[in-house]
């Protein structure tokens, strides 16, 4: 057998189908490019055989007419029933494909063997042009001027036989390789593609090339200017490049086109449709000279808006908001067809520091003074000392004009209409600035006491927005036009003419100005921007003796704050140079040997708050005083608080501020003392169990020192060894409601707090995690002093105005470490940005979390330096730990009525001869159960704070009870063993601690949280549970309810109660044991005499409210249970039998043992000669039945039954009775027979 596939000789490729043939299915569109016919048959013994069912056929052949680009189908010539000819039908389950060499493989299902054909269908051909000249063509005009703007671009066509086309990756080689192919635009569909993409087409069409500059990394190509400060902290500039394809999406439409295999032509016109960002076109005069019909210079251009008409008129209203769709297309940082975003460019602006200049104090760029190149890789401009000139050609021949051409290298002259010049570009400069006063009040003064203004010029579109409000509109294609915004007089000007006023919405405070600039013509290009800003001011602080101003004091430490509550550190710099370098700001100043310290960075219309946190050595502290230095909108300084200890002078020309602060050496001083009470978690509380605390005052004397040791983070506590220090963490944020992203906003208190404790000398780690995406960590202060994180990450998404500039993205995650901790800590966390909401309520607690971890101090103190090493140990001149030779002065009992405060007064400050200073120390007789620490000890007039932290206490108490719950004191063991299970919930671990309780210690033990036996770690949370070991069988152990889940503190009571058992009884018929008997009454006794003396009380229920009873009666089910029986032997006596039953007249013994955990045995007994003996019975009266439950069955005999006594006479009596009954039965039978029954 064989399957043959024959290709008939008389059939030729491409042969037409017979006209009488009809097609069963819809024919595919297109022409037949190739055709192969096969006659398939299965022959056996010379006979053709048809398949009984569908079979799968595979066919392979080679036909050079077939191509992989064709669509292949297989058809079947089926016989037409009852008619001549054949029916063409589509073949089922077919898969047909060809490769580039014409090898065809087909697989299909056949219901019969006959003629099959493979057809290659080819779509009708399309002509597709790929025009790198964007409609200009590659030829020249009659003067030999090359038409194409892109010198070297190609304009080629292809004939496409499918509905898809792969777009070329090149469109010619541009002269000098200045431009590179970036994409293709289909003029029919408006679709945009990247080179190498596959486009779908359904007609003849033209693709225009999108060209972008090959290299944007220009310069430096000449000498660059040197007067350029780094303004990136408050100025950013974004740079953009545009091309003809932008026009196709913004108002240029095809008004006529012709496409064939020889050429194509298009006419473009300005639609003048302003909706959706339309009617905004870039125009190139190079095109205009060949007729207004091109995409780069369309016909019907709207004068002013899209065409330079030779006038200086502004076309206003093109845009109204930065969010307009046109603005997003022009200046959004995502690439779109016709625009590429190149990135940011720093270093465009210079600074005019010439005091005789009319622009003194201005930042500026002016293309009339300096050329500039943009370098994408470097992210900056290179500004040259020379200018760049554009030489006019054609209509402008002989005209030379300086220009702003950042994509044309260097300072060489540019020929205007070479067709290679990149005239179309744009930029956005964003300036963050501060207004000391409202515009129009005259208070906003810049360096040199000049008006604060922003000045702009450009010969095409310029739009200036402040806080997204359009203030200056110089839109349209026009000559060079200038405008300015004056924040001093509050007016807006165009070419010196007032055209408007700054709106009232723009007030004193922080603002953002955006200068949008476009060059979209093709002849001249000009750009300039000048602006000045409110200056920063310098401060020099001078510390001197109050009585001798020439005695300057070293070592005074001041903290600087932005708010009157002194919680937000100010951000100043050591100098202007440090600010310009971008050094980290400072918030603490320390006077040097000359008593002076300087800072830079104060703004007008702000207030700086200062606190002296450490006095010069030998001088009393003035930390309770605040110096508030206010600068008004003109920069004039005034002390509004603290003028009793400070004075200032100010240079009106330079605005340099000298602030002198004095410290006085008094004859007598005061030492205020205040107590603070804390729980162990760091939260404050008022003690209710303490009436008063004795505080003792001591005095030590020292030579007048050269250095001090007064507090601050890391200073000694002066507390007892292992003092536990409280940590309070509070939150706040800028703004109100859900916050603000300016650090000049008001401060609101946050709802999130945290507390902790740490052992003196240990360390504290604070982990902050802000979940709100638009908020960040502004600062963390500890006891008023700013600390910096050891690590930070995840910058906020919100741009924040900090320290006078934008561009700040503070972290959302940060870790802070304070090591060592030697005093109580008040931690303040400040957020900036916007909080998260839950529902309609914003809160800090919804926006961040606080985690703390503490570590114990090192087990071994650091070794003292080797005397021979030359290193001296760092010991403060005035220690804050009381010296051993300090003298007792006085004492005072501080109470709650005093507010836990007291002031020791009239204390001499120095010895009589003035050679010694007196330093005072406080010592409290601290209460039991509290840790004590001090801040400020070693006082020369400053406050001393006493911190008491209540220590948690764990108490375990043992109670002994008898079976009835009464206290037991006799026959108790000497001691018992317990296990304390300590659960460390922080670490997720547990450990066992063995404990022994004894009667000599009142069966009680207690531990404080700082116990070495518990060995708790700082910052960890613990639970405790108790388990008694080897409990005797005679006792049942129970624990107080708090032991179930464990306790963090408090008392756990372990109770050992004599075990109480129950005995369950069933009263039943002695013959039918399943018959339960009710109404039987019993009492229980401790002796077999079963008399009143030995009568016991017990319970008929296990309810705690049960009353004791002496009589127990069987119920309807024959059951009764006696509860409250401890291990021992009991005797049950039946007081009354059920009705119709004999009374059991001897005791029933019940034995209960701890080993069995209940009833061990039962029996009937009798007392003979004082001895208890078991009653011998044929049938038991009492029986112990065990199973799923244990029950004691007691059987009673019915009255017709003689009671069993166990003697021989009873047996004779029973036998005689049976004989009598048998005789009577025989006589009765005889009588019945006589009567014939």
C-alpha positions, 0 to 999 in steps of 0.5 A, a space after each residue: 500500500 502507498 499514498 501517492 500525491 501527484 502534481 498533474 503535468 497539465 496543471 501549471 502554477 498560477 492556472 486559473 480555476 475552471 469557470 464552472 467551479 464554485 467556491 463554498 467558503 468566502 474567498 480571501 482577498 488578494 491575488 494568487 501568487 502561486 498554485 500547486 495541485 495534487 491528486 492524492 489516492 490510496 491504491 491497493 491491488 490496483 484499486 483506489 481505497 477511500 478512508 472510512 473516517 477522516 485521516 491526517 495527511 502531511 504533504 511536503 514539496 518545493 515550489 520556487 514560486 512560493 514565498 514565506 511572505 505569502 499567506 498559504 491556504 489549502 483547498 479541496 476539489 470535491 465532487 459535486 453530487 449529481 452534477 458535472 464539475 467540482 466543488 471547491 471547499 476549504 480543508 479542515 485542520 490545515 496548517 500550511 507554511 513556506 520558507 524563503 526557499 520555497 519549501 512548503 509543508 502542509 498538514 490537513 485532515 482528509 475525508 476522501 482522497 482526490 484533488 487538493 491544491 495549495 494556493 499562495 495569496 498575496 495582498 494587493 500591493 501598497 506603495 509606502 514612502 519612508 521620507 527622511 526629508 519630512 516632505 521637502 524632498 532631496 532635490 535643490 531649487 533653481 539657485 542650487 539651494 538644497 531643499 532638505 533641512 536634513 542634509 543627507 536624508 533619503 526619501 525612498 519607497 517600497 512596494 508592500 504586499 502585506 498589511 504590515 511593514 517593518 520600519 527602517 532603522 536608518 533614513 540616510 546619513 546626515 552630514 556631520 552625523 548631527 542628527 539621528 533617526 528617532 522614530 517614524 510618523 504615519 501621515 495617514 493614521 497619525 501613529 508613531 513608531 520607533 525604528 525597527 517597529 512593525 506598522 500596520 497599513 491599509 493603503 498607500 502611505 508616507 512615513 515621516 522621519 523624526 530626527 533628534 540631535 545625535 550629541 547633546 554633550 556640548 562644551 566646554 568649547 571656549 573660556 567659561 565664566 567663573 562667577 557661578 555659584 552652585 544654585 542647585 539647592 534652590 534653582 533647577 532647570 529642565 531642558 527639552 528638544 523639539 522637532 517637526 513631528 510635534 506639529 503633527 500632533 498640535 494643529 498641523 493637518 494634511 489638506 492634500 496628498 498624493 502617493 504613487 510608486 514614483 513620488 509623493 507630495 503633501 500639503 500641510 496647513 494650520 488647522 487653527 483649532 485651539 482645543 486640546 493643545 492644538 494650533 501650536 506649531 514650531 516654524 522654520 523659515 528655511 521651509 518658508 522659502 520653498 513655499 508654505 506647505 510643509 510640516 515644518 512651515 505649514 500654510 494658513 499659519 496664524 500670525 503671532 501665535 504660529 508665525 512671526 508677522 514682523 511685530 512685537 505683539 504678544 499672543 496671550 492666553 495660549 496657556 493658563 496653567 502648568 497642567 494644561 495638556 499643551 504645557 504637559 506635552 511641551 514641558 513634561 519630563 516624559 518623551 512624546 512624538 516630537 519632543 525629547 526630555 534631556 534632563 536637568 541643567 545646572 550652572 546656567 546662572 551667574 551672580 553679579 557681585 559688583 556693588 557698583 553694578 545696577 544688577 548687584 546681587 542678581 543671579 542671571 543668564 543673558 544671551 547678549 552677554 554670554 553664550 551657553 552650551 548644554 551638556 546632557 552627561 554633565 547635567 549642566 550648561 557651560 556658560 562662556 565669557 564670549 557670545 554666540 552670533 547668528 549670521 542672517 542669510 537670504 532675506 536677512 543677509 548681512 545681519 548678525 545677532 547674538 543668540 541663545 543656541 544651547 545645542 550649537 557648540 561654542 561661540 562660533 558664528 552660526 549661519 542662519 539657514 544652513 538647514 542644520 541649525 537646531 532652533 527648536 528647544 525649550 527649558 523650565 527654570 524653577 526657583 524656590 524663594 522666600 518673601 519676607 513680606 507681602 508683595 506691594 508693601 515695599 518690605 521685600 528687599 534684596 541684597 544691596 537694598 534693591 527691589 526684589 524682582 524677577 526679569 525675563 526676556 525672550 523672542 518667542 514664548 515666555 510664561 512665568 508662573 508663581 505657585 502655579 499662577 500665571 503672572 507674566 504671559 509673553 506667549 507667541 512667536 515675536 521679537 525680543 520682549 521683556 517683562 518683570 515681576 516686582 515683589 517689592 512694589 507688587 506690580 507686573 511689567 512688560 517692557 517697563 509698562 505696568 500690566 498688572 499686579 501680583 495677586 493677593 494669594 501670593 503673600 509672605 513666605 515660601 514660593 516657587 517660580 517657574 520660568 517657561 521658555 521656548 524657541 520655536 522660530 528659526 531666525 534669531 534666538 534670545 533669552 535672559 533672566 535676572 532675579 534677586 532674592 531675600 538675603 541671608 544674614 550673619 550672626 556673631 554671638 559674643 559671650 562676656 561677664 556681666 560686670 566686666 564686658 571685656 572678660 570674654 567667656 569661653 565654653 558657653 553652649 547655645 542651642 538654636 531653634 525655629 519655634 518658641 517652644 524650642 523643639 525645632 532646631 534651626 538650620 544655620 551654617 558656620 559661614 557663608 562659604 559653608 552654606 555655598 559648599 552645601 555643608 550640613 547645617 548646624 543648630 548648636 554654637 559654642 563660644 571659643 577662647 575669644 568668647 565669640 562664635 559666628 553663624 550664617 543663614 538667618 532670613 528676614 521676617 523670621 525669629 531665631 530662638 536661642 537657649 544657653 544649655 551650658 554656661 561657661 565654667 564657674 558661671 550659673 546656668 541661664 538655661 531657663 531663659 530664652 533669647 528671641 532674635 527677630 528680623 523684620 521684613 527689611 532685615 532689621 534685628 530686634 530682641 523681643 525676649 531675653 533683653 535682660 541678658 542680651 544686647 545687639 548691634 547691627 551694621 545697616 549696610 551689611 546687615 551683620 548682627 552682633 549679639 552679646 550675651 552676659 553671665 553674672 557671677 552672683 553672691 548667692 544662688 538658688 538651686 531649684 529641685 523638681 521630682 519626676 515620677 515614671 513607670 517602667 515603660 517611661 510613662 509619667 504617673 503620680 504616686 498615690 502611696 508616697 506622702 513625701 520624699 526627703 531631699 538632702 543638699 550637699 556642697 563641694 568646693 572647687 578651684 575656678 575651673 577652665 572647663 565645665 561638665 554641665 549636663 548634655 547628652 552623655 553627662 553623668 546622672 549622679 544617680 545610684 548604680 544601675 539607675 533606670 532612666 525614663 525616655 519620652 518620645 513625642 511627635 509633632 509636624 509642620 502645618 495644621 490638618 494633614 500637615 505642610 511641606 514648608 519648614 516655616 509653617 506652624 507646628 502642630 502636636 502629633 498624637 503618636 507617643 512612645 516611652 521606654 526605659 534604659 539603664 544608665 550607661 546603656 544605649 538607646 536605639 530609635 527606629 522611625 518608619 514613616 508609612 506616609 509617602 508624602 511625609 518625611 523625618 525633618 528632625 529628632 532632638 534629644 533634650 533640645 539638642 538635634 541628633 543625626 541618624 546613623 542610617 536613613 533611607 527611602 526619601 519621601 516623594 514630597 518635595 519640601 522647602 527646608 532651610 530656605 530652598 526646595 529640592 529636599 526629600 527627607 528620609 522616611 526611615 531612619 535609625 538614631 542611636 544615643 550611646 551612652 545614655 546617662 540622663 532621662 531623655 525627652 525625644 522630639 520627632 518632627 515630621 514635614 510633608 503630608 500625613 495619611 488619613 484614616 477616613 477623614 482624619 489625618 494623624 501622625 499615628 496613621 503615618 509613622 511608627 516608632 520602635 525602640 531598643 535598649 542595650 545594657 551598659 558594658 559589663 566591664 568598665 573601660 580600662 583606665 589609660 596606662 599612665 605611661 601612655 601619655 593619655 590623660 583620662 577625660 574627667 570633667 573639672 566639675 563632676 556631676 557625681 557628688 564627691 565623697 567630701 561634699 558637705 551636708 547643707 540642709 534637707 527638705 521633704 518634697 510632697 505632692 502638695 509642693 508639686 514635687 518641687 522645692 527651691 533651696 535659696 540663699 546659697 553662697 556662690 563662692 568662698 569668702 575669699 573668692 578663690 573657690 566656687 561652691 557646687 551643689 548636689 542633691 541626694 534623695 532618700 529614695 523610696 523602696 521599689 524605685 530607681 533614682 537618677 539626677 540631671 543637673 547635679 553639680 549645680 552652680 545655680 541651675 535646676 536639678 531634676 530627680 527622676 524616680 522610675 517605679 520598678 516592676 515587682 513580681 511576687 509569688 505567694 503559696 497558700 495551703 488549704 484543707 478540703 473545705 478551703 480553710 487555711 492549713 498550717 499543720 503538717 506542711 512540708 518545709 519547702 516546695 519547688 517552683 519553676 518560673 517560666 520567663 517569656 521574652 516577647 521581644 526576642 521570642 524566647 523563654 527560659 526556666 528559673 527554679 525557685 524555692 518557697 519555704 514556711 520560714 519566708 511566709 511562703 512568699 518570694 519577690 523580684 524587681 525587674 532589675 533583679 539579676 535573677 530575672 536578668 531582664 534586658 533593656 527594652 524587652 517585654 516579659 511575661 511570667 508564669 509559675 509551675 509547682 514541681 512535685 505536687 503531692 498526691 494529697 493536694 490539688 494545686 491551682 493558680 490565680 487567674 493571671 497565671 493563665 496568660 502570664 503577668 508582667 508584674 503583680 502577684 501570682 498565688 499558688 494554692 495547694 488544697 487538700 484533694 476532695 473527691 466525690 463518690 457516686 452511688 446508685 440505689 437499685 433492686 437486689 434482683 433486677 439491678 437495672 431497676 433504680 430506687 428513689 427515696 433511700 436516705 443515707 448519712 456518712 460517718 468517719 467510724 463504723 459506729 455510725 453515731 452522732 459523734 462520727 457524723 460527717 458533713 459533705 455536699 450533694 453538688 460540686 457548686 462553690 455555693 453548695 451548702 454542707 449536708 448530713 443526709 443524702 437521698 437517692 433521686 428518681 434515677 436512683 442516683 446520689 453523689 457525695 462531694 467533698 471527701 478527702 482520702 480516707 475510710 468512710 461508713 455509709 448508713 441507710 437511714 430509710 429504705 425505699 418504699 416496699 424494700 427492707 432497710 440495710 441494717 449494717 454499715 457500708 464501708 467506702 475507702 478513698 485514696 489519693 493513689 486511686 484518685 477516688 474510691 478504691 474499694 467498698 464492702 459491707 461490714 459489721 462491728 463485732 467485739 470492737 473489730 470491723 469485719 466484712 459481712 459475708 453474703 450470698 448476694 452483695 449488698 454493695 458493689 463497686 462498678 468501674 467503667 467509663 465512670 465509677 459508681 457504687 451500687 447499693 442493692 435493697 431487697 423487696 419486702 416479700 424477700 427475707 432479708 439475708 442474715 448470713 446464718 444456717 437457720 435462715 437456710 433451714 427456714 427457706 428450705 422448709 418454706 419451699 417444701 410447704 409451698 410444694 405440698 400445697 401445690 400438689 393438693 391444689 392439682 388433685 382438687 382440680 382433677 376431681 372437678 374435671 378442670 
